[in-house]
Amino acid sequence: MTSAAPSFAFLPGAAGSPVILHVPHSSRAIPAGVRADIVLDDGALERELDHITDSHTAEIAEEAARLAGTAPWRFVNRLSRLVVDPERFPDEREEMRAVGMGAVYTRTTHREELRPQATDPEPLVARYFRPYAQAMTDAVADRLAAVGRAVVIDVHSYPTEPLPYELHGEGPRPPVCLGTDAFHTPPELLAAARKGFGEVGEVGLDSPFSGAYVPLAHYGKEPRVSALMVEIRRDTYMTEPGGPAGPGLTRLATALATLVDAATG
């Protein structure tokens, strides 16, 4: 459970593509120095990784990039979200801090201790969170400079049954959930996603998860940055929890590629 690889990768697409497929939660890798601060034994940590990891979403994004008519760019987190969660706020604005799951988690998906409550998050935020946030900011700025707009499509997954950490787990759990932002999700992007994923099954909106990731430097300020979160229910493409992918992966990658092409055009 160690990793010598860089903590993230910005993988090039076509020069004229505005699309960035963002894959923040697909990895299980935890550097040894970070592992030392986690109180779970090895077996319990593996079980937690089964639950918390958006398994195979990097493969879905990779296959979608291959299938798309114009290859999107991809920004992929190479480390587990148990190191830092790059989509959280690093301060008191983050509601998930209420269940010990801010930028640096202190609780598990089942609300058990992951790290001591008194853990200082700053070393991990400085080492991993801020460089990731800056690189993602730069990636969006790169697409703005190159083509005049950027479209960030977050690729996530979620379990069929709600986990105890979920603050809004009582709502619908459709095969595909689209998370939106009032400022950054234009109607045409949402319509393209509904159409593209309609072949997979029911497409829901903002339940059980809502919102869309935009770097803070652009958030609520830059209308040329569009964003949409794609949450895929795990039973549509894999064995839960943490098991292998099945044939549904290709079907979902094809639907994502259709969305990429619509967003590109």
FENVENTA-V994639 format. One record per helix or strand. SS is the DSSP state (a for helix, b for strand). FROM is the first residue (numbers start at 1). TO is the last residue. Records with the same first field share a line. If there is no record, write none. Layout:
SS = FROM-TO + FROM-TO
This chain:
b = 8-11 + 19-23 + 73-77 + 101-101 + 105-105 + 107-107 + 113-113 + 150-158 + 176-179 + 203-205 + 225-233 + 238-238 + 245-245
a = 32-35 + 42-52 + 57-67 + 95-99 + 122-147 + 187-197 + 234-236 + 248-264
